[in-house]
Amino acid sequence: MKAISNGVINCTILDGWTYEANWENTGWTLDPDNVYASFYYLLETKITSTYYSRDEFGLPKKWIEMMRKSIKLSDQFSTERVLEEYKKLLYIN
């Protein structure tokens, strides 16, 4: 989770916490039955074009937007949020 808190854009297999995340414009998911092929497909068709698409100032706007959304997504999966939820569910109710 440290990576996502720092704006790293994920490219991952759907498992564990990743099923709970909204992946729209925050990263990419790989086919668990064909990781190798799906990774190279995404790299060739999505990831590279997103990174290298630059605006008039030379900035990768879409990439930066995805980084910001990744940082916001990290709040959902922080230990602090989980502990607060446990307190509410287990001790307050």
Phi and psi in radians as a Rosetta constraint file:
Dihedral C 1 N 2 CA 2 C 2 CIRCULARHARMONIC -1.084 0.35
Dihedral N 2 CA 2 C 2 N 3 CIRCULARHARMONIC -0.664 0.35
Dihedral C 2 N 3 CA 3 C 3 CIRCULARHARMONIC -1.068 0.35
Dihedral N 3 CA 3 C 3 N 4 CIRCULARHARMONIC -0.835 0.35
Dihedral C 3 N 4 CA 4 C 4 CIRCULARHARMONIC -1.140 0.35
Dihedral N 4 CA 4 C 4 N 5 CIRCULARHARMONIC -0.544 0.35
Dihedral C 4 N 5 CA 5 C 5 CIRCULARHARMONIC -1.168 0.35
Dihedral N 5 CA 5 C 5 N 6 CIRCULARHARMONIC -0.392 0.35
Dihedral C 5 N 6 CA 6 C 6 CIRCULARHARMONIC -1.744 0.35
Dihedral N 6 CA 6 C 6 N 7 CIRCULARHARMONIC 0.192 0.35
Dihedral C 6 N 7 CA 7 C 7 CIRCULARHARMONIC 1.510 0.35
Dihedral N 7 CA 7 C 7 N 8 CIRCULARHARMONIC 0.236 0.35
Dihedral C 7 N 8 CA 8 C 8 CIRCULARHARMONIC -1.248 0.35
Dihedral N 8 CA 8 C 8 N 9 CIRCULARHARMONIC 2.329 0.35
Dihedral C 8 N 9 CA 9 C 9 CIRCULARHARMONIC -1.546 0.35
Dihedral N 9 CA 9 C 9 N 10 CIRCULARHARMONIC 2.157 0.35
Dihedral C 9 N 10 CA 10 C 10 CIRCULARHARMONIC -1.435 0.35
Dihedral N 10 CA 10 C 10 N 11 CIRCULARHARMONIC 2.559 0.35
Dihedral C 10 N 11 CA 11 C 11 CIRCULARHARMONIC -2.343 0.35
Dihedral N 11 CA 11 C 11 N 12 CIRCULARHARMONIC 1.804 0.35
Dihedral C 11 N 12 CA 12 C 12 CIRCULARHARMONIC -2.518 0.35
Dihedral N 12 CA 12 C 12 N 13 CIRCULARHARMONIC 2.895 0.35
Dihedral C 12 N 13 CA 13 C 13 CIRCULARHARMONIC -1.456 0.35
Dihedral N 13 CA 13 C 13 N 14 CIRCULARHARMONIC 2.469 0.35
Dihedral C 13 N 14 CA 14 C 14 CIRCULARHARMONIC -1.250 0.35
Dihedral N 14 CA 14 C 14 N 15 CIRCULARHARMONIC 1.912 0.35
Dihedral C 14 N 15 CA 15 C 15 CIRCULARHARMONIC -2.836 0.35
Dihedral N 15 CA 15 C 15 N 16 CIRCULARHARMONIC 2.754 0.35
Dihedral C 15 N 16 CA 16 C 16 CIRCULARHARMONIC 0.966 0.35
Dihedral N 16 CA 16 C 16 N 17 CIRCULARHARMONIC -2.228 0.35
Dihedral C 16 N 17 CA 17 C 17 CIRCULARHARMONIC -1.122 0.35
Dihedral N 17 CA 17 C 17 N 18 CIRCULARHARMONIC -0.401 0.35
Dihedral C 17 N 18 CA 18 C 18 CIRCULARHARMONIC -1.153 0.35
Dihedral N 18 CA 18 C 18 N 19 CIRCULARHARMONIC -0.409 0.35
Dihedral C 18 N 19 CA 19 C 19 CIRCULARHARMONIC -1.171 0.35
Dihedral N 19 CA 19 C 19 N 20 CIRCULARHARMONIC -0.464 0.35
Dihedral C 19 N 20 CA 20 C 20 CIRCULARHARMONIC -1.485 0.35
Dihedral N 20 CA 20 C 20 N 21 CIRCULARHARMONIC -0.204 0.35
Dihedral C 20 N 21 CA 21 C 21 CIRCULARHARMONIC -1.555 0.35
Dihedral N 21 CA 21 C 21 N 22 CIRCULARHARMONIC 2.605 0.35
Dihedral C 21 N 22 CA 22 C 22 CIRCULARHARMONIC -1.558 0.35
Dihedral N 22 CA 22 C 22 N 23 CIRCULARHARMONIC 1.943 0.35
Dihedral C 22 N 23 CA 23 C 23 CIRCULARHARMONIC -1.545 0.35
Dihedral N 23 CA 23 C 23 N 24 CIRCULARHARMONIC 0.004 0.35
Dihedral C 23 N 24 CA 24 C 24 CIRCULARHARMONIC -1.153 0.35
Dihedral N 24 CA 24 C 24 N 25 CIRCULARHARMONIC 2.019 0.35
Dihedral C 24 N 25 CA 25 C 25 CIRCULARHARMONIC 1.074 0.35
Dihedral N 25 CA 25 C 25 N 26 CIRCULARHARMONIC 0.439 0.35
Dihedral C 25 N 26 CA 26 C 26 CIRCULARHARMONIC -2.144 0.35
Dihedral N 26 CA 26 C 26 N 27 CIRCULARHARMONIC -0.225 0.35
Dihedral C 26 N 27 CA 27 C 27 CIRCULARHARMONIC 2.905 0.35
Dihedral N 27 CA 27 C 27 N 28 CIRCULARHARMONIC -2.880 0.35
Dihedral C 27 N 28 CA 28 C 28 CIRCULARHARMONIC -2.320 0.35
Dihedral N 28 CA 28 C 28 N 29 CIRCULARHARMONIC 2.609 0.35
Dihedral C 28 N 29 CA 29 C 29 CIRCULARHARMONIC -1.997 0.35
Dihedral N 29 CA 29 C 29 N 30 CIRCULARHARMONIC 2.547 0.35
Dihedral C 29 N 30 CA 30 C 30 CIRCULARHARMONIC -1.772 0.35
Dihedral N 30 CA 30 C 30 N 31 CIRCULARHARMONIC 2.620 0.35
Dihedral C 30 N 31 CA 31 C 31 CIRCULARHARMONIC -1.249 0.35
Dihedral N 31 CA 31 C 31 N 32 CIRCULARHARMONIC 2.042 0.35
Dihedral C 31 N 32 CA 32 C 32 CIRCULARHARMONIC -1.130 0.35
Dihedral N 32 CA 32 C 32 N 33 CIRCULARHARMONIC -0.365 0.35
Dihedral C 32 N 33 CA 33 C 33 CIRCULARHARMONIC -1.515 0.35
Dihedral N 33 CA 33 C 33 N 34 CIRCULARHARMONIC -0.224 0.35
Dihedral C 33 N 34 CA 34 C 34 CIRCULARHARMONIC -2.625 0.35
Dihedral N 34 CA 34 C 34 N 35 CIRCULARHARMONIC 1.107 0.35
Dihedral C 34 N 35 CA 35 C 35 CIRCULARHARMONIC -1.038 0.35
Dihedral N 35 CA 35 C 35 N 36 CIRCULARHARMONIC -0.851 0.35
Dihedral C 35 N 36 CA 36 C 36 CIRCULARHARMONIC -0.999 0.35
Dihedral N 36 CA 36 C 36 N 37 CIRCULARHARMONIC -0.938 0.35
Dihedral C 36 N 37 CA 37 C 37 CIRCULARHARMONIC -1.157 0.35
Dihedral N 37 CA 37 C 37 N 38 CIRCULARHARMONIC -0.729 0.35
Dihedral C 37 N 38 CA 38 C 38 CIRCULARHARMONIC -1.195 0.35
Dihedral N 38 CA 38 C 38 N 39 CIRCULARHARMONIC -0.587 0.35
Dihedral C 38 N 39 CA 39 C 39 CIRCULARHARMONIC -1.109 0.35
Dihedral N 39 CA 39 C 39 N 40 CIRCULARHARMONIC -0.856 0.35
Dihedral C 39 N 40 CA 40 C 40 CIRCULARHARMONIC -1.175 0.35
Dihedral N 40 CA 40 C 40 N 41 CIRCULARHARMONIC -0.587 0.35
Dihedral C 40 N 41 CA 41 C 41 CIRCULARHARMONIC -1.088 0.35
Dihedral N 41 CA 41 C 41 N 42 CIRCULARHARMONIC -0.856 0.35
Dihedral C 41 N 42 CA 42 C 42 CIRCULARHARMONIC -1.105 0.35
Dihedral N 42 CA 42 C 42 N 43 CIRCULARHARMONIC -0.716 0.35
Dihedral C 42 N 43 CA 43 C 43 CIRCULARHARMONIC -1.048 0.35
Dihedral N 43 CA 43 C 43 N 44 CIRCULARHARMONIC -0.760 0.35
Dihedral C 43 N 44 CA 44 C 44 CIRCULARHARMONIC -1.335 0.35
Dihedral N 44 CA 44 C 44 N 45 CIRCULARHARMONIC -0.584 0.35
Dihedral C 44 N 45 CA 45 C 45 CIRCULARHARMONIC -1.816 0.35
Dihedral N 45 CA 45 C 45 N 46 CIRCULARHARMONIC -0.446 0.35
Dihedral C 45 N 46 CA 46 C 46 CIRCULARHARMONIC -2.143 0.35
Dihedral N 46 CA 46 C 46 N 47 CIRCULARHARMONIC -0.981 0.35
Dihedral C 46 N 47 CA 47 C 47 CIRCULARHARMONIC -1.091 0.35
Dihedral N 47 CA 47 C 47 N 48 CIRCULARHARMONIC -0.918 0.35
Dihedral C 47 N 48 CA 48 C 48 CIRCULARHARMONIC -1.123 0.35
Dihedral N 48 CA 48 C 48 N 49 CIRCULARHARMONIC -0.744 0.35
Dihedral C 48 N 49 CA 49 C 49 CIRCULARHARMONIC -1.160 0.35
Dihedral N 49 CA 49 C 49 N 50 CIRCULARHARMONIC -0.612 0.35
Dihedral C 49 N 50 CA 50 C 50 CIRCULARHARMONIC -1.148 0.35
Dihedral N 50 CA 50 C 50 N 51 CIRCULARHARMONIC -0.751 0.35
Dihedral C 50 N 51 CA 51 C 51 CIRCULARHARMONIC -1.219 0.35
Dihedral N 51 CA 51 C 51 N 52 CIRCULARHARMONIC -0.756 0.35
Dihedral C 51 N 52 CA 52 C 52 CIRCULARHARMONIC -1.502 0.35
Dihedral N 52 CA 52 C 52 N 53 CIRCULARHARMONIC -0.115 0.35
Dihedral C 52 N 53 CA 53 C 53 CIRCULARHARMONIC -1.328 0.35
Dihedral N 53 CA 53 C 53 N 54 CIRCULARHARMONIC 1.971 0.35
Dihedral C 53 N 54 CA 54 C 54 CIRCULARHARMONIC -2.036 0.35
Dihedral N 54 CA 54 C 54 N 55 CIRCULARHARMONIC 2.640 0.35
Dihedral C 54 N 55 CA 55 C 55 CIRCULARHARMONIC -1.513 0.35
Dihedral N 55 CA 55 C 55 N 56 CIRCULARHARMONIC -3.005 0.35
Dihedral C 55 N 56 CA 56 C 56 CIRCULARHARMONIC -1.134 0.35
Dihedral N 56 CA 56 C 56 N 57 CIRCULARHARMONIC -0.285 0.35
Dihedral C 56 N 57 CA 57 C 57 CIRCULARHARMONIC -1.708 0.35
Dihedral N 57 CA 57 C 57 N 58 CIRCULARHARMONIC 0.044 0.35
Dihedral C 57 N 58 CA 58 C 58 CIRCULARHARMONIC 1.459 0.35
Dihedral N 58 CA 58 C 58 N 59 CIRCULARHARMONIC 0.254 0.35
Dihedral C 58 N 59 CA 59 C 59 CIRCULARHARMONIC -1.702 0.35
Dihedral N 59 CA 59 C 59 N 60 CIRCULARHARMONIC 2.436 0.35
Dihedral C 59 N 60 CA 60 C 60 CIRCULARHARMONIC -1.441 0.35
Dihedral N 60 CA 60 C 60 N 61 CIRCULARHARMONIC 1.416 0.35
Dihedral C 60 N 61 CA 61 C 61 CIRCULARHARMONIC -0.947 0.35
Dihedral N 61 CA 61 C 61 N 62 CIRCULARHARMONIC -0.842 0.35
Dihedral C 61 N 62 CA 62 C 62 CIRCULARHARMONIC -1.083 0.35
Dihedral N 62 CA 62 C 62 N 63 CIRCULARHARMONIC -0.733 0.35
Dihedral C 62 N 63 CA 63 C 63 CIRCULARHARMONIC -1.086 0.35
Dihedral N 63 CA 63 C 63 N 64 CIRCULARHARMONIC -0.786 0.35
Dihedral C 63 N 64 CA 64 C 64 CIRCULARHARMONIC -1.110 0.35
Dihedral N 64 CA 64 C 64 N 65 CIRCULARHARMONIC -0.709 0.35
Dihedral C 64 N 65 CA 65 C 65 CIRCULARHARMONIC -1.053 0.35
Dihedral N 65 CA 65 C 65 N 66 CIRCULARHARMONIC -0.737 0.35
Dihedral C 65 N 66 CA 66 C 66 CIRCULARHARMONIC -1.155 0.35
Dihedral N 66 CA 66 C 66 N 67 CIRCULARHARMONIC -0.655 0.35
Dihedral C 66 N 67 CA 67 C 67 CIRCULARHARMONIC -1.074 0.35
Dihedral N 67 CA 67 C 67 N 68 CIRCULARHARMONIC -0.786 0.35
Dihedral C 67 N 68 CA 68 C 68 CIRCULARHARMONIC -1.101 0.35
Dihedral N 68 CA 68 C 68 N 69 CIRCULARHARMONIC -0.716 0.35
Dihedral C 68 N 69 CA 69 C 69 CIRCULARHARMONIC -1.164 0.35
Dihedral N 69 CA 69 C 69 N 70 CIRCULARHARMONIC -0.604 0.35
Dihedral C 69 N 70 CA 70 C 70 CIRCULARHARMONIC -1.104 0.35
Dihedral N 70 CA 70 C 70 N 71 CIRCULARHARMONIC -0.744 0.35
Dihedral C 70 N 71 CA 71 C 71 CIRCULARHARMONIC -1.087 0.35
Dihedral N 71 CA 71 C 71 N 72 CIRCULARHARMONIC -0.756 0.35
Dihedral C 71 N 72 CA 72 C 72 CIRCULARHARMONIC -1.115 0.35
Dihedral N 72 CA 72 C 72 N 73 CIRCULARHARMONIC -0.658 0.35
Dihedral C 72 N 73 CA 73 C 73 CIRCULARHARMONIC -1.097 0.35
Dihedral N 73 CA 73 C 73 N 74 CIRCULARHARMONIC -0.533 0.35
Dihedral C 73 N 74 CA 74 C 74 CIRCULARHARMONIC -1.087 0.35
Dihedral N 74 CA 74 C 74 N 75 CIRCULARHARMONIC -0.482 0.35
Dihedral C 74 N 75 CA 75 C 75 CIRCULARHARMONIC -1.058 0.35
Dihedral N 75 CA 75 C 75 N 76 CIRCULARHARMONIC -0.606 0.35
Dihedral C 75 N 76 CA 76 C 76 CIRCULARHARMONIC -1.123 0.35
Dihedral N 76 CA 76 C 76 N 77 CIRCULARHARMONIC -0.472 0.35
Dihedral C 76 N 77 CA 77 C 77 CIRCULARHARMONIC -2.026 0.35
Dihedral N 77 CA 77 C 77 N 78 CIRCULARHARMONIC 0.308 0.35
Dihedral C 77 N 78 CA 78 C 78 CIRCULARHARMONIC -1.365 0.35
Dihedral N 78 CA 78 C 78 N 79 CIRCULARHARMONIC 2.666 0.35
Dihedral C 78 N 79 CA 79 C 79 CIRCULARHARMONIC -1.082 0.35
Dihedral N 79 CA 79 C 79 N 80 CIRCULARHARMONIC -0.647 0.35
Dihedral C 79 N 80 CA 80 C 80 CIRCULARHARMONIC -1.037 0.35
Dihedral N 80 CA 80 C 80 N 81 CIRCULARHARMONIC -0.802 0.35
Dihedral C 80 N 81 CA 81 C 81 CIRCULARHARMONIC -1.132 0.35
Dihedral N 81 CA 81 C 81 N 82 CIRCULARHARMONIC -0.733 0.35
Dihedral C 81 N 82 CA 82 C 82 CIRCULARHARMONIC -1.096 0.35
Dihedral N 82 CA 82 C 82 N 83 CIRCULARHARMONIC -0.782 0.35
Dihedral C 82 N 83 CA 83 C 83 CIRCULARHARMONIC -1.108 0.35
Dihedral N 83 CA 83 C 83 N 84 CIRCULARHARMONIC -0.699 0.35
Dihedral C 83 N 84 CA 84 C 84 CIRCULARHARMONIC -1.089 0.35
Dihedral N 84 CA 84 C 84 N 85 CIRCULARHARMONIC -0.729 0.35
Dihedral C 84 N 85 CA 85 C 85 CIRCULARHARMONIC -1.130 0.35
Dihedral N 85 CA 85 C 85 N 86 CIRCULARHARMONIC -0.747 0.35
Dihedral C 85 N 86 CA 86 C 86 CIRCULARHARMONIC -1.052 0.35
Dihedral N 86 CA 86 C 86 N 87 CIRCULARHARMONIC -0.760 0.35
Dihedral C 86 N 87 CA 87 C 87 CIRCULARHARMONIC -1.033 0.35
Dihedral N 87 CA 87 C 87 N 88 CIRCULARHARMONIC -0.806 0.35
Dihedral C 87 N 88 CA 88 C 88 CIRCULARHARMONIC -1.131 0.35
Dihedral N 88 CA 88 C 88 N 89 CIRCULARHARMONIC -0.788 0.35
Dihedral C 88 N 89 CA 89 C 89 CIRCULARHARMONIC -1.297 0.35
Dihedral N 89 CA 89 C 89 N 90 CIRCULARHARMONIC -0.648 0.35
Dihedral C 89 N 90 CA 90 C 90 CIRCULARHARMONIC -1.654 0.35
Dihedral N 90 CA 90 C 90 N 91 CIRCULARHARMONIC -0.553 0.35
Dihedral C 90 N 91 CA 91 C 91 CIRCULARHARMONIC -2.006 0.35
Dihedral N 91 CA 91 C 91 N 92 CIRCULARHARMONIC -0.489 0.35
Dihedral C 91 N 92 CA 92 C 92 CIRCULARHARMONIC -1.563 0.35
Dihedral N 92 CA 92 C 92 N 93 CIRCULARHARMONIC -0.644 0.35
